[in-house]
Amino acid sequence: MDLSWLLAIRLIVSGTADVPQPALASPAAASACSTVDRPEARVRCLNRLALDQESRGDFAAASRTLEEADRLWQAQPPPPDALHGIVLSNLGETYQQLGRWRDAGDCFQRAMAVNTRTFGEGSARVASAMVRLASVEAMLGNAARTEELLAAAIPMERRAMPESAPELASALGFMAMLEVQKGDFERARNLAAEGVEVSEKHSQDTPEFAANLATLGGVYIVGKDPARALPLVNRAIDILERKLGPGHPRLAPILMDRALIYRAEDKFALAEADALRSVNILSQEAGPNGISAAWAKARLAGIFLDDGRIEDAQAILPGAVEAQRRFFDRPNWRVAASIAELARLRTMQSRAGEAGALYRESLSMFDACAPRNPEAARAMREYAQLLRAHGGSKREISRLIERANSLQSASN
C-alpha cells in the first residue's frame, strides 16, 4: 500500500468554516468575482469559486483561481493575513492534486508563517498548515521532517478540540501511516482507529470520514488482514462516489487500496478494474506522466505480473519507474518499491543480470530511507530466489532471508 501517496492527497479542504462554499456555476461565479473592486471581497469571492471547482474535481481551474487570489496581497490595502492563510492552504492542496508537490510545500510553508504571525505559534491554524506540510515532506521522502511536524501539530490540535476534530483526525491518520513505514503496526492501528473515532463523532458520511476509514483499512492491508480491510475500504468508496462522484481524484488512492486487497486474493480481474480506474483518474488532472499516475501504473504492473501478463507489465512499468526516478531527488521508498517490481519483471523475462542490479538498487534505496518498510522484505525474498536460481552466494542468500523474516515478524 502506498501510504505516503494516500497521506498526500486525502487532505480536507481548509477554510470552509470561514468562507462557505457557494452553490454557483463556475462561469457566473468567475464573472461576479471580476466585478468586485475591494481586494478582500474579491479574495473571498475567488476562494469560494475555487472551493466550488475543487468540489467538482477541477483542481487545475481551482489552482488558477487561487493563484489570482494570492496575487491580491500585492494590492493596497492588502486583504487580512487570516484570509491569506486560508488561500495559501487551499492553493497548496490543489497543487498536491496536480502533482506539484514542491509548489504545494512552498504554499504550506508560507501558510505556517502567516498563521504564526496572525494567531500565534500554538494555534490550530498553525497546526493545520504543519500537517499539510508534513504530507508533502512524506511524499518527498523526508521521513524525519514529517514525523517532527506531526508530533508538534497533534498536541496543538488536541488542545483545540472539538473545533479541530477534522484536522486532528487527518493528522492521526497521517501519523498512523508513518508508523506503518517504521514497522510499528500496533501503534499504527491505534492511531488510525482513533482517527476514525474522532472523525465519526464530528461528521459521518463525509469525504473526510471516508479518508479516515480508508486509512484504517490501509493499515489492515499492510498487516495482511483483508477481512477487516475490505469493509472499511468499500464503505469509504461508497461515501466518496455518492458525495463527490465516480471520477473524483480523492477516489483514486482508495480504489488502489481495494485493488491490492483483490490482488492478494488472486482476484486479478477485479484488481485490474480498480487499478485502471485509479490510473485513469490520476491521469486526468496531472497527465499520464504525473508522479501519482506513475506510481499507480507501477501498482497496476504488479497486478499484471502476478497474473503472468509480462507484456502488459512491460508496456507500462519501465516508463513509470523512470518518471519516479526523475521526480525524486533523494532515496524514496515508493521508488524503491517500483524498482523492485521492475526487477521482478526482468527476472520473469530471464534477464537475470539486469534483475540483480535492480534488486540491489532497490534494497540500497530502502536501506537509505525506509529500512523497515514491509515492501523491502518482499524484495529481499525475491532477490534471494534469484541468487539461488543462478548459483549466488549462500551467505548472501541467508542474510537476505534472515532480514526479510525479521521484518515480517515485526509486521505481525
C-alpha distance (Angstrom), angle and dihedral (degrees) to the residues before:
residue distance angle dihedral
M1 . . .
D2 3.78 . .
L3 3.78 99.4 .
S4 3.77 99.5 171.2
W5 3.80 91.4 50.8
L6 3.80 90.6 51.6
L7 3.76 91.1 47.7
A8 3.75 91.5 53.4
I9 3.79 99.7 52.5
R10 3.80 103.3 36.7
L11 3.78 97.3 74.9
I12 3.77 117.5 137.9
V13 3.80 116.5 -121.1
S14 3.78 108.5 -96.0
G15 3.74 127.7 -137.6
T16 3.78 99.7 25.1
A17 3.79 92.1 129.4
D18 3.79 90.8 55.5
V19 3.78 97.8 41.3
P20 3.83 113.0 26.8
Q21 3.78 118.6 -144.6
P22 3.80 115.2 -107.9
A23 3.77 128.7 -135.2
L24 3.80 91.4 -129.7
A25 3.77 130.9 130.3
S26 3.79 110.7 -114.9
P27 3.84 98.8 -117.8
A28 3.80 92.2 51.2
A29 3.80 91.6 45.8
A30 3.81 92.6 48.3
S31 3.78 91.4 50.4
A32 3.80 90.8 48.3
C33 3.82 92.1 51.1
S34 3.80 92.7 51.5
T35 3.81 90.7 59.2
V36 3.83 94.7 53.3
D37 3.81 111.6 103.5
R38 3.82 104.7 -173.8
P39 3.85 110.1 82.8
E40 3.82 94.4 -138.6
A41 3.80 93.6 50.1
R42 3.76 91.7 45.6
V43 3.82 91.9 51.0
R44 3.78 90.4 52.3
C45 3.79 90.7 49.3
L46 3.81 92.2 49.1
N47 3.79 92.1 46.9
R48 3.80 90.8 52.2
L49 3.79 89.4 49.5
A50 3.83 91.6 50.0
L51 3.80 91.9 50.4
D52 3.79 88.6 52.0
Q53 3.80 90.2 50.5
E54 3.81 91.2 48.4
S55 3.78 91.7 50.3
R56 3.82 87.7 58.4
G57 3.82 91.8 47.4
D58 3.83 94.7 -110.7
F59 3.80 96.7 134.6
A60 3.80 95.2 158.3
A61 3.81 90.5 60.1
A62 3.81 91.3 42.8
S63 3.80 91.7 53.8
R64 3.79 92.0 51.9
T65 3.80 90.7 48.6
L66 3.80 93.1 49.7
E67 3.80 92.5 45.4
E68 3.79 87.1 57.2
A69 3.80 89.1 50.4
D70 3.81 92.0 48.9
R71 3.80 90.9 54.4
L72 3.81 90.2 59.2
W73 3.82 90.3 75.9
Q74 3.79 85.1 76.4
A75 3.81 88.6 64.1
Q76 3.79 124.2 95.3
P77 2.92 119.9 -89.5
P78 3.84 92.7 23.8
P79 3.82 120.1 -140.2
P80 3.85 117.7 -101.6
D81 3.81 118.2 -71.1
A82 3.82 91.1 -127.3
L83 3.80 88.9 64.2
H84 3.80 91.2 45.9
G85 3.81 91.1 59.9
I86 3.80 90.3 55.4
V87 3.80 93.4 48.4
L88 3.81 92.6 48.2
S89 3.81 92.4 49.5
N90 3.78 92.2 49.2
L91 3.80 91.5 46.2
G92 3.80 90.1 50.7
E93 3.77 90.5 53.4
T94 3.80 92.9 52.2
Y95 3.80 89.1 51.0
Q96 3.79 89.2 53.0
Q97 3.76 91.9 53.3
L98 3.81 89.0 50.6
G99 3.81 92.7 50.0
R100 3.83 93.0 -111.1
W101 3.79 92.9 133.6
R102 3.78 100.0 161.8
D103 3.81 91.5 49.1
A104 3.80 87.7 49.7
G105 3.80 91.2 52.0
D106 3.79 90.8 51.3
C107 3.82 90.5 52.5
F108 3.80 93.3 49.8
Q109 3.81 91.3 46.3
R110 3.80 89.2 52.9
A111 3.81 90.6 46.3
M112 3.81 89.7 53.5
A113 3.80 90.9 53.0
V114 3.81 93.8 46.7
N115 3.81 93.5 46.6
T116 3.82 92.6 46.3
R117 3.80 90.3 52.7
T118 3.82 92.2 46.0
F119 3.81 105.2 37.1
G120 3.81 106.4 17.0
E121 3.81 133.7 -102.1
G122 3.81 97.5 -75.5
S123 3.79 98.5 46.7
A124 3.79 126.2 125.4
R125 3.81 89.3 -121.3
V126 3.80 90.5 59.7
A127 3.81 90.3 46.8
S128 3.80 90.3 52.0
A129 3.80 92.2 54.8
M130 3.81 90.1 45.3
V131 3.82 91.7 55.6
R132 3.78 91.1 49.3
L133 3.79 91.3 48.8
A134 3.80 88.6 49.0
S135 3.79 89.7 57.2
V136 3.80 90.1 56.3
E137 3.80 92.8 46.3
A138 3.80 89.0 51.9
M139 3.77 91.0 50.8
L140 3.80 90.5 51.0
G141 3.80 91.6 49.7
N142 3.82 98.5 -108.1
A143 3.80 97.2 138.1
A144 3.81 97.3 166.0
R145 3.81 92.7 51.8
T146 3.80 90.4 45.5
E147 3.79 92.3 54.2
E148 3.80 92.2 44.8
L149 3.80 92.4 54.2
L150 3.81 95.1 45.3
A151 3.81 93.5 46.2
A152 3.80 89.2 54.3
A153 3.81 96.3 43.0
I154 3.81 101.3 47.6
P155 3.85 96.3 63.8
M156 3.80 89.5 47.0
E157 3.79 90.4 53.1
R158 3.81 92.6 45.9
R159 3.80 89.5 56.3
A160 3.81 90.1 51.8
M161 3.82 95.2 53.6
P162 3.00 135.6 164.0
E163 3.82 91.5 24.1
S164 3.80 90.9 50.7
A165 3.82 95.5 50.0
P166 3.85 96.8 116.8
E167 3.79 92.1 47.4
L168 3.79 93.4 44.8
A169 3.80 91.5 50.0
S170 3.80 90.6 52.6
A171 3.80 92.7 46.5
L172 3.80 91.2 51.1
G173 3.78 89.8 51.1
F174 3.79 91.3 50.0
M175 3.79 91.7 50.0
A176 3.80 89.5 49.0
M177 3.80 89.4 55.7
L178 3.78 90.4 50.5
E179 3.81 91.3 51.0
V180 3.81 89.5 53.2
Q181 3.78 88.9 55.7
K182 3.81 88.8 51.8
G183 3.81 91.3 49.9
D184 3.82 97.4 -113.2
F185 3.82 99.4 129.3
E186 3.79 97.1 165.6
R187 3.79 92.5 56.5
A188 3.81 89.9 43.1
R189 3.81 92.0 54.3
N190 3.81 91.8 47.6
L191 3.80 93.2 49.9
A192 3.80 93.7 45.6
A193 3.81 92.0 47.6
E194 3.80 90.4 50.2
G195 3.79 89.2 50.6
V196 3.82 90.1 54.3
E197 3.81 90.7 48.3
V198 3.81 93.7 49.8
S199 3.80 92.2 45.9
E200 3.81 93.7 45.9
K201 3.80 92.0 53.8
H202 3.78 91.1 50.9
S203 3.80 101.4 42.3
Q204 3.79 133.9 -14.2
D205 3.79 126.8 -160.2
T206 3.82 93.0 28.1
P207 3.81 132.1 122.2
E208 3.80 89.5 -110.6
F209 3.81 91.9 54.9
A210 3.80 88.9 46.9
A211 3.80 90.1 55.0
N212 3.79 91.4 54.4
L213 3.80 92.2 47.0
A214 3.79 89.2 52.6
T215 3.79 91.9 48.3
L216 3.80 91.3 56.0
G217 3.78 88.7 45.1
G218 3.80 89.2 51.8
V219 3.79 91.7 54.5
Y220 3.81 88.8 53.6
I221 3.81 90.2 48.6
V222 3.79 92.1 55.9
G223 3.80 88.9 43.4
K224 3.82 88.5 55.5
D225 3.79 94.8 -117.4
P226 3.84 102.4 128.6
A227 3.80 93.4 161.7
R228 3.82 89.5 67.7
A229 3.78 95.1 35.2
L230 3.80 100.8 53.7
P231 3.85 99.5 60.7
L232 3.81 90.5 49.2
V233 3.80 93.1 48.4
N234 3.82 92.8 45.0
R235 3.78 91.1 51.3
A236 3.80 91.3 49.2
I237 3.81 91.9 50.0
D238 3.80 91.3 48.6
I239 3.81 91.9 52.6
L240 3.80 94.0 47.6
E241 3.80 94.4 46.2
R242 3.80 91.2 50.8
K243 3.80 96.5 42.5
L244 3.81 102.4 35.1
G245 3.80 106.4 17.2
P246 3.82 134.2 -106.3
G247 3.81 95.9 -77.0
H248 3.79 101.3 46.0
P249 3.84 116.0 130.8
R250 3.80 92.8 -126.1
L251 3.79 88.7 66.7
A252 3.80 94.3 60.1
P253 3.82 101.3 79.7
I254 3.79 93.3 43.3
L255 3.79 92.1 50.0
M256 3.80 86.6 53.7
D257 3.82 88.9 51.0
R258 3.79 89.5 57.0
A259 3.80 91.0 44.9
L260 3.81 88.5 57.3
I261 3.81 90.6 51.7
Y262 3.80 91.2 51.5
R263 3.81 90.2 44.9
A264 3.80 91.2 55.4
E265 3.82 88.7 52.0
D266 3.85 92.3 48.8
K267 3.81 90.6 -114.9
F268 3.77 91.1 140.1
A269 3.81 99.1 166.0
L270 3.81 91.5 54.7
A271 3.80 91.7 43.1
E272 3.79 92.0 50.7
A273 3.81 92.7 48.9
D274 3.82 93.1 54.2
A275 3.80 93.6 41.6
L276 3.80 91.7 50.6
R277 3.80 90.8 50.4
S278 3.80 88.8 51.8
V279 3.81 92.9 49.6
N280 3.80 92.4 47.3
I281 3.79 93.8 48.7
L282 3.80 92.9 49.0
S283 3.80 91.8 46.7
Q284 3.80 93.3 55.8
E285 3.81 97.3 71.9
A286 3.81 108.2 24.5
G287 3.81 95.3 27.2
P288 3.81 130.2 -114.0
N289 3.82 91.1 -68.3
G290 3.81 95.1 52.3
I291 3.78 115.2 125.4
S292 3.81 95.9 -114.0
A293 3.80 91.7 47.0
A294 3.81 88.8 49.9
W295 3.79 91.1 54.1
A296 3.79 91.6 47.7
K297 3.81 89.4 51.1
A298 3.79 89.9 53.1
R299 3.80 89.3 53.7
L300 3.79 90.9 47.8
A301 3.80 89.5 50.7
G302 3.79 88.7 53.9
I303 3.79 89.4 56.4
F304 3.80 89.4 50.7
L305 3.81 90.7 51.3
D306 3.80 92.4 50.5
D307 3.80 87.3 52.5
G308 3.81 92.4 49.1
R309 3.83 93.9 -112.2
I310 3.79 97.9 139.9
E311 3.80 97.6 163.2
D312 3.81 92.5 51.6
A313 3.80 90.3 51.1
Q314 3.80 91.6 47.2
A315 3.80 89.9 54.7
I316 3.82 94.4 61.8
L317 3.82 112.1 14.2
P318 3.84 104.0 71.9
G319 3.80 91.5 50.3
A320 3.81 92.0 46.7
V321 3.80 91.5 51.8
E322 3.79 92.6 47.6
A323 3.82 91.7 50.3
Q324 3.79 90.1 54.5
R325 3.79 93.2 46.2
R326 3.81 89.8 54.1
F327 3.79 93.6 48.0
F328 3.81 101.5 49.6
D329 3.79 119.0 66.4
R330 3.80 95.2 -168.3
P331 3.83 138.5 33.3
N332 3.79 110.9 -61.0
W333 3.80 128.3 -179.1
R334 3.79 92.8 -138.4
V335 3.79 89.9 59.2
A336 3.80 90.5 44.3
A337 3.81 90.7 54.5
S338 3.81 92.0 48.5
I339 3.80 91.7 48.8
A340 3.82 88.6 52.0
E341 3.81 89.1 54.3
L342 3.79 89.4 51.1
A343 3.81 88.7 50.8
R344 3.80 88.8 52.9
L345 3.79 89.8 51.4
R346 3.82 91.5 51.3
T347 3.81 90.0 49.2
M348 3.80 90.5 53.7
Q349 3.81 88.4 49.2
S350 3.84 89.8 54.3
R351 3.80 91.5 -114.6
A352 3.80 94.6 133.5
G353 3.80 97.8 164.1
E354 3.80 93.0 55.5
A355 3.79 91.1 42.7
G356 3.80 92.5 53.6
A357 3.79 92.7 50.2
L358 3.81 90.9 49.0
Y359 3.80 92.9 49.4
R360 3.81 90.4 51.1
E361 3.80 90.2 49.3
S362 3.80 91.3 48.9
L363 3.80 95.1 48.3
S364 3.80 92.4 45.6
M365 3.81 88.5 53.7
F366 3.81 92.2 47.8
D367 3.82 89.6 50.8
A368 3.79 90.6 51.5
C369 3.80 98.3 50.0
A370 3.83 113.0 9.3
P371 3.82 113.1 13.2
R372 3.80 93.5 166.8
N373 3.77 96.9 46.7
P374 3.83 110.8 131.8
E375 3.80 90.5 -132.0
A376 3.82 89.1 63.6
A377 3.81 91.4 63.7
R378 3.79 91.4 57.6
A379 3.80 91.7 50.2
M380 3.81 90.3 49.7
R381 3.80 92.5 53.0
E382 3.79 92.9 46.7
Y383 3.80 91.8 49.3
A384 3.79 90.3 48.6
Q385 3.81 89.6 53.1
L386 3.79 90.2 50.3
L387 3.80 91.8 51.2
R388 3.79 91.9 46.9
A389 3.81 91.5 51.9
H390 3.80 92.2 51.1
G391 3.80 101.7 40.6
G392 3.78 97.1 -98.2
S393 3.79 126.6 169.3
K394 3.80 112.1 -60.5
R395 3.80 89.5 -150.5
E396 3.81 91.2 54.6
I397 3.80 91.9 46.2
S398 3.82 90.6 51.2
R399 3.80 91.5 47.9
L400 3.80 92.2 51.5
I401 3.81 93.7 48.8
E402 3.81 92.1 47.9
R403 3.80 91.6 51.5
A404 3.80 92.2 46.7
N405 3.81 91.6 49.6
S406 3.79 90.0 49.7
L407 3.79 91.7 53.5
Q408 3.80 91.5 46.1
S409 3.81 91.5 51.7
A410 3.79 90.3 51.6
S411 3.80 92.2 51.2
N412 3.80 91.7 49.5
